[in-house]
Amino acid sequence: MDILVVNPNTTVSMTEKIRRAAERAAAPGTRIVAVNPPVGPESIEGFYDDALAVPGLLAEIAKGEAQGVAAHVIACFDDTGLDAARALAVAPVVGIGEAAFHAASLVAGRFAVVTTLARSVPAIEFNLLRYGLATRCARVRAADVPVLALEERRSDACERIDAQIAAAKADDGAEAIVLGCAGMADLAAELTARHGLPVVDGVAAAVALVEMLVRLGLRTSKLGGYAPPLPKGLA
């Protein structure tokens, strides 16, 4: 099966990191097609960037549908444009945020989220409420790391993330950690070993989840809110 993985920002190096993480998680026979829009914000940090990224994301989802991919993954932890993408697509669409939350809830009683900047925390908390998992999340912590710093080898991003995981264990009673940014996808295994608890990468979780949906023959319902968009002109 072909799975389209869309990084909604325009940073190609992050798309490559996401592709590698998706390929590590994919089952034999799954082909990962990782893309990013040519136009949009270079990183998504808060509600404004999220809105700017949606048109480019939807254009990539439409291309994937035309190419006949089996499923789509939205590789932004805010689950950017998720509902609109589901209305557009027949193939299943999963966001890495929702996939990571659900995966963590299956292996721990309480989990914490470690994300990048404090401005990203409200969107994550909103999604936890929306998905019915807010009571399972001990806290959403910001490591004060800009998204693009995760692409810089000389930054102190890893040390800051480490410190927040240690605090989540000690102060919040977290039994698992969810990494709150697709740019952290390559850190999960190392952090799991270092801290002695499950550390969930949403990219890997979303790939595994959409593979399951495809194997079960489940597609996006076209009743109600996910009905196909009505044909209309755009002024």
KAMOBEL-V325878 format. One record per backbone hydrogen bond with DSSP energy under -0.5 kcal/mol. NH is the residue of the N-H (numbers start at 1). CO is the residue of the C=O. If there is no record, write none. Layout:
BEGIN
{{NH & CO} {NH & CO}}
END
This chain:
BEGIN
{{3 & 31} {4 & 2} {4 & 71} {5 & 3} {5 & 33} {6 & 4} {6 & 73} {7 & 5} {7 & 35} {8 & 6} {10 & 41} {12 & 10} {15 & 11} {16 & 12} {17 & 13} {18 & 14} {19 & 15} {20 & 16} {21 & 17} {22 & 18} {23 & 19} {24 & 20} {25 & 21} {26 & 22} {30 & 27} {31 & 1} {32 & 30} {33 & 3} {33 & 31} {34 & 32} {35 & 5} {37 & 7} {45 & 43} {50 & 46} {51 & 47} {52 & 48} {53 & 49} {54 & 50} {54 & 51} {55 & 51} {57 & 53} {58 & 54} {59 & 55} {60 & 56} {61 & 57} {62 & 58} {63 & 59} {64 & 60} {65 & 61} {66 & 62} {67 & 63} {68 & 64} {68 & 65} {69 & 64} {70 & 2} {71 & 2} {72 & 92} {73 & 4} {74 & 94} {75 & 6} {75 & 73} {76 & 74} {79 & 76} {82 & 79} {85 & 81} {86 & 82} {87 & 83} {88 & 84} {89 & 85} {92 & 70} {94 & 72} {96 & 74} {97 & 76} {99 & 95} {100 & 96} {101 & 97} {102 & 98} {103 & 99} {104 & 100} {105 & 101} {106 & 102} {106 & 103} {107 & 103} {107 & 104} {108 & 104} {111 & 136} {112 & 176} {113 & 139} {114 & 178} {115 & 113} {115 & 141} {120 & 117} {121 & 118} {122 & 118} {124 & 120} {125 & 121} {126 & 122} {127 & 123} {128 & 124} {129 & 125} {130 & 126} {131 & 127} {132 & 129} {133 & 128} {134 & 128} {136 & 133} {137 & 133} {137 & 134} {138 & 111} {138 & 136} {139 & 111} {141 & 113} {141 & 139} {143 & 115} {144 & 116} {145 & 116} {149 & 146} {150 & 146} {150 & 147} {151 & 148} {152 & 149} {153 & 151} {155 & 152} {160 & 156} {161 & 157} {162 & 158} {163 & 159} {164 & 160} {165 & 161} {166 & 162} {167 & 163} {168 & 164} {169 & 165} {170 & 166} {171 & 167} {172 & 167} {172 & 168} {173 & 169} {174 & 168} {175 & 110} {176 & 110} {177 & 198} {178 & 112} {179 & 177} {179 & 200} {180 & 114} {180 & 178} {181 & 179} {184 & 181} {185 & 182} {187 & 184} {188 & 185} {191 & 187} {192 & 188} {193 & 189} {194 & 190} {195 & 191} {196 & 192} {197 & 192} {198 & 175} {200 & 177} {200 & 198} {201 & 199} {202 & 179} {202 & 200} {205 & 201} {206 & 202} {207 & 203} {208 & 204} {209 & 205} {210 & 206} {211 & 207} {212 & 208} {213 & 209} {214 & 210} {215 & 211} {216 & 212} {217 & 214} {218 & 213} {220 & 90} {226 & 223} {227 & 224} {235 & 233}}
END
